[in-house]
């Protein structure tokens, strides 16, 4: 004869089954988020969803995660003239350090995600040096700082700040590089109620998330580095041909849409008599000339323009929405930026030495809006610009060649 269970036993079994079902559901959800975190290369994309779940799981009321680029505490110590080996600073001195630390960190923020804050509160948090002061202590020691009850553990000013944030308990946490212990990220977590947790307990609970976050930061940086190297020239940092071709196709397609069709231009730039720098002074000087010219071009372009290195001393610039006149204006700007620069290396400086100035020639091809014939490919556009560049070289250099509305070749000489 089977034994009968009491009603209490049945209720306990149902409660246990419900708890197990919740835990299985939470486990599946965490696994999904962690899998997504591993697959994506966008810190914010993974952050918004995963961090919200993480904060919700731990009962966090408000919090933020700041991922930092190249944070080096030694650089900060040199900046402020203080190191942790010295005596503990006074509250006033600590506030001064926190103020400078906050300004230093603002230049290093790679990504910052706020959870539970309104836009006004986010702005206030960013400007709150008291919050930064407590974080500075955690970053200096590279250890978590836990406050279970702000009313019992903090100063009057900090209590006032905590009340403003409606915070009764909080935790500062740092994520360190596994190899060199440099800081990768800092986290601040606020709770509505006083807590009775220990750091050992929190460390055990937070470690999996900390490991994932550290992995994601390093993986994303490696991905960005590889992507950067695959798209850019190692010497100048400018785009390579495949990226330029994609940008041309996009600009042509985008410029032909809508009512307000726009011209698209491409310019082929070549440094005049560049070989003399390599022959007379060595390739190191030649490389320095190329880098300087690349920087001058970059600084003269508009935000929508794109420039790349095509090979050797040849460069290609794309100008979405610009006609020939607009491109010539930009080319004149580039000329103005380099015309007076003396590229003679210091080792060659002697009394009466002749300065080494840099000049360039350009061929400009413009795809006018409303053309009914087939749109030229990137290679066709480059070939047309290169033919104009060759004409410019053969007719005196230090100029730009283009075609007028009738198709005749015109030449614009830069003024020295």
RADA-V103499 format. One record per backbone hydrogen bond with DSSP energy under -0.5 kcal/mol. CO is the residue of the C=O (numbers start at 1). NH is the residue of the N-H. E is the energy in kcal/mol with one decimal. If there is no record, write none. Layout:
BEGIN
co=CO nh=NH e=E
co=CO nh=NH e=E
END
This chain:
BEGIN
co=6 nh=10 e=-2.0
co=7 nh=11 e=-2.3
co=8 nh=12 e=-2.3
co=9 nh=13 e=-2.2
co=10 nh=14 e=-2.5
co=11 nh=15 e=-2.5
co=12 nh=16 e=-2.4
co=13 nh=17 e=-2.6
co=14 nh=18 e=-2.5
co=15 nh=19 e=-2.3
co=16 nh=20 e=-2.5
co=17 nh=21 e=-2.4
co=18 nh=22 e=-2.3
co=19 nh=23 e=-2.5
co=20 nh=24 e=-2.5
co=21 nh=25 e=-2.4
co=22 nh=26 e=-2.8
co=23 nh=27 e=-2.5
co=24 nh=28 e=-2.5
co=25 nh=29 e=-2.4
co=26 nh=30 e=-2.7
co=27 nh=31 e=-2.4
co=28 nh=32 e=-2.4
co=29 nh=33 e=-2.4
co=30 nh=34 e=-2.9
co=31 nh=35 e=-2.3
co=32 nh=36 e=-2.3
co=33 nh=37 e=-2.4
co=34 nh=38 e=-1.7
co=35 nh=39 e=-1.6
co=36 nh=40 e=-2.1
co=41 nh=43 e=-0.6
co=42 nh=46 e=-2.0
co=43 nh=47 e=-2.1
co=44 nh=48 e=-2.4
co=45 nh=49 e=-0.7
co=46 nh=50 e=-2.2
co=47 nh=51 e=-3.0
co=47 nh=52 e=-0.6
co=48 nh=52 e=-1.1
co=49 nh=53 e=-1.9
co=50 nh=54 e=-2.7
co=51 nh=55 e=-3.1
co=52 nh=56 e=-2.5
co=53 nh=57 e=-2.7
co=54 nh=58 e=-1.6
co=55 nh=60 e=-3.2
co=56 nh=59 e=-1.0
co=62 nh=190 e=-3.5
co=63 nh=115 e=-3.2
co=64 nh=188 e=-2.4
co=65 nh=67 e=-0.5
co=65 nh=113 e=-2.5
co=66 nh=186 e=-2.3
co=67 nh=110 e=-3.1
co=67 nh=111 e=-1.5
co=68 nh=70 e=-0.6
co=72 nh=75 e=-0.7
co=72 nh=76 e=-1.5
co=73 nh=77 e=-2.7
co=74 nh=78 e=-2.3
co=75 nh=79 e=-1.7
co=76 nh=80 e=-2.1
co=77 nh=81 e=-1.9
co=77 nh=82 e=-1.5
co=83 nh=86 e=-1.8
co=90 nh=94 e=-3.1
co=91 nh=95 e=-1.9
co=92 nh=96 e=-1.9
co=93 nh=97 e=-2.6
co=94 nh=98 e=-2.5
co=95 nh=99 e=-2.2
co=96 nh=100 e=-2.2
co=97 nh=101 e=-2.7
co=98 nh=102 e=-2.6
co=99 nh=103 e=-1.8
co=100 nh=104 e=-2.3
co=101 nh=105 e=-2.7
co=102 nh=106 e=-1.7
co=103 nh=107 e=-0.7
co=104 nh=107 e=-0.8
co=105 nh=108 e=-2.1
co=105 nh=109 e=-0.8
co=108 nh=69 e=-2.7
co=111 nh=67 e=-3.1
co=113 nh=65 e=-2.3
co=115 nh=63 e=-2.2
co=118 nh=122 e=-2.7
co=119 nh=123 e=-2.1
co=120 nh=124 e=-2.1
co=121 nh=125 e=-2.8
co=122 nh=126 e=-2.3
co=123 nh=127 e=-1.2
co=124 nh=128 e=-0.5
co=125 nh=128 e=-1.1
co=127 nh=129 e=-0.8
co=128 nh=132 e=-1.6
co=129 nh=133 e=-2.3
co=130 nh=134 e=-1.7
co=131 nh=135 e=-1.9
co=132 nh=136 e=-2.6
co=133 nh=137 e=-1.8
co=134 nh=138 e=-1.4
co=135 nh=139 e=-2.5
co=136 nh=140 e=-2.7
co=137 nh=141 e=-1.9
co=138 nh=142 e=-1.2
co=138 nh=143 e=-1.4
co=145 nh=172 e=-2.6
co=146 nh=148 e=-0.5
co=147 nh=170 e=-2.1
co=148 nh=195 e=-2.2
co=149 nh=152 e=-1.1
co=149 nh=153 e=-1.7
co=150 nh=154 e=-1.7
co=155 nh=159 e=-2.5
co=156 nh=160 e=-2.1
co=157 nh=161 e=-2.2
co=158 nh=162 e=-2.6
co=159 nh=163 e=-2.6
co=160 nh=164 e=-1.8
co=161 nh=165 e=-1.6
co=162 nh=167 e=-2.8
co=163 nh=166 e=-1.1
co=168 nh=150 e=-2.4
co=169 nh=191 e=-3.4
co=170 nh=147 e=-2.9
co=171 nh=189 e=-2.5
co=172 nh=145 e=-1.9
co=173 nh=187 e=-3.1
co=174 nh=176 e=-0.5
co=175 nh=184 e=-3.1
co=175 nh=185 e=-1.6
co=177 nh=181 e=-1.9
co=182 nh=177 e=-3.0
co=183 nh=71 e=-0.5
co=184 nh=68 e=-2.4
co=185 nh=175 e=-2.8
co=186 nh=66 e=-2.8
co=187 nh=173 e=-2.5
co=188 nh=64 e=-2.0
co=189 nh=171 e=-2.5
co=190 nh=61 e=-3.0
co=190 nh=62 e=-1.1
co=191 nh=168 e=-2.7
co=191 nh=169 e=-1.7
co=198 nh=202 e=-2.4
co=199 nh=203 e=-2.9
co=200 nh=204 e=-1.8
co=201 nh=205 e=-1.7
co=202 nh=206 e=-2.8
co=203 nh=207 e=-1.9
co=206 nh=210 e=-2.7
co=207 nh=211 e=-2.7
co=208 nh=212 e=-2.0
co=209 nh=213 e=-2.8
co=210 nh=214 e=-2.6
co=211 nh=215 e=-2.3
co=212 nh=216 e=-2.8
co=213 nh=217 e=-2.3
co=214 nh=218 e=-2.2
co=215 nh=219 e=-2.8
co=216 nh=220 e=-2.7
co=217 nh=221 e=-2.1
co=218 nh=222 e=-2.2
co=219 nh=223 e=-2.5
co=220 nh=224 e=-2.7
co=221 nh=225 e=-2.3
co=222 nh=226 e=-2.5
co=223 nh=227 e=-2.7
co=224 nh=228 e=-2.7
co=225 nh=229 e=-2.4
co=226 nh=230 e=-1.9
co=227 nh=231 e=-1.2
co=228 nh=231 e=-0.6
co=228 nh=232 e=-1.8
co=231 nh=240 e=-2.5
co=233 nh=237 e=-2.2
co=238 nh=233 e=-3.6
co=239 nh=309 e=-1.9
co=240 nh=243 e=-0.6
co=240 nh=244 e=-1.8
co=241 nh=245 e=-2.6
co=242 nh=246 e=-1.8
co=243 nh=247 e=-2.3
co=244 nh=248 e=-2.3
co=245 nh=249 e=-2.3
co=246 nh=250 e=-2.3
co=247 nh=251 e=-2.5
co=248 nh=252 e=-2.8
co=249 nh=253 e=-2.3
co=250 nh=254 e=-3.0
co=251 nh=255 e=-2.5
co=252 nh=256 e=-1.0
co=254 nh=257 e=-1.2
co=255 nh=262 e=-1.9
co=259 nh=261 e=-1.5
co=263 nh=321 e=-1.6
co=264 nh=367 e=-3.4
co=265 nh=319 e=-3.1
co=266 nh=365 e=-2.8
co=267 nh=269 e=-0.6
co=267 nh=317 e=-2.4
co=268 nh=363 e=-2.1
co=269 nh=315 e=-3.0
co=270 nh=361 e=-2.6
co=271 nh=274 e=-0.9
co=273 nh=276 e=-1.0
co=274 nh=277 e=-1.9
co=274 nh=278 e=-0.8
co=275 nh=279 e=-2.6
co=276 nh=280 e=-2.6
co=277 nh=281 e=-1.8
co=277 nh=282 e=-0.6
co=278 nh=282 e=-1.1
co=282 nh=286 e=-1.7
co=283 nh=287 e=-2.8
co=284 nh=288 e=-1.8
co=285 nh=289 e=-2.2
co=286 nh=290 e=-2.2
co=287 nh=291 e=-2.4
co=288 nh=292 e=-2.2
co=289 nh=293 e=-2.5
co=290 nh=294 e=-2.5
co=291 nh=295 e=-2.3
co=292 nh=296 e=-2.2
co=293 nh=297 e=-2.5
co=294 nh=298 e=-2.4
co=295 nh=299 e=-2.3
co=296 nh=300 e=-1.0
co=297 nh=300 e=-0.7
co=297 nh=301 e=-1.2
co=298 nh=301 e=-0.6
co=302 nh=305 e=-0.9
co=306 nh=318 e=-3.4
co=307 nh=239 e=-1.5
co=308 nh=310 e=-0.6
co=308 nh=316 e=-2.6
co=311 nh=314 e=-2.6
co=313 nh=271 e=-1.4
co=314 nh=310 e=-2.1
co=314 nh=311 e=-1.4
co=315 nh=269 e=-3.3
co=316 nh=308 e=-2.9
co=317 nh=267 e=-2.6
co=318 nh=306 e=-1.8
co=319 nh=265 e=-1.6
co=319 nh=322 e=-1.6
co=323 nh=327 e=-2.0
co=324 nh=328 e=-2.5
co=325 nh=329 e=-1.7
co=326 nh=330 e=-1.6
co=327 nh=331 e=-2.6
co=328 nh=332 e=-2.3
co=329 nh=333 e=-1.5
co=330 nh=334 e=-2.0
co=331 nh=335 e=-2.3
co=332 nh=336 e=-2.3
co=333 nh=337 e=-1.4
co=334 nh=338 e=-1.0
co=335 nh=338 e=-0.8
co=335 nh=339 e=-2.0
co=338 nh=341 e=-1.3
co=338 nh=358 e=-0.6
co=341 nh=343 e=-0.7
co=345 nh=348 e=-2.0
co=346 nh=349 e=-1.5
co=350 nh=353 e=-2.3
co=355 nh=357 e=-0.7
co=356 nh=343 e=-3.6
co=359 nh=272 e=-2.5
co=361 nh=270 e=-2.5
co=362 nh=401 e=-2.6
co=363 nh=268 e=-2.6
co=363 nh=365 e=-0.5
co=365 nh=266 e=-2.7
co=366 nh=368 e=-0.9
co=367 nh=264 e=-1.8
co=368 nh=371 e=-1.0
co=377 nh=381 e=-2.4
co=378 nh=382 e=-2.6
co=379 nh=383 e=-2.3
co=380 nh=384 e=-2.0
co=381 nh=385 e=-2.3
co=382 nh=386 e=-2.6
co=383 nh=387 e=-2.0
co=384 nh=388 e=-1.4
co=385 nh=389 e=-2.1
co=386 nh=390 e=-2.5
co=387 nh=391 e=-1.9
co=388 nh=392 e=-2.1
co=389 nh=393 e=-2.3
co=390 nh=394 e=-2.3
co=391 nh=395 e=-1.1
co=392 nh=397 e=-2.2
co=393 nh=396 e=-1.1
co=398 nh=414 e=-1.8
co=399 nh=362 e=-2.0
co=400 nh=412 e=-3.4
co=401 nh=364 e=-2.8
co=402 nh=410 e=-3.9
co=404 nh=407 e=-2.1
co=408 nh=404 e=-2.6
co=410 nh=402 e=-2.3
co=411 nh=413 e=-0.5
co=412 nh=400 e=-2.9
END
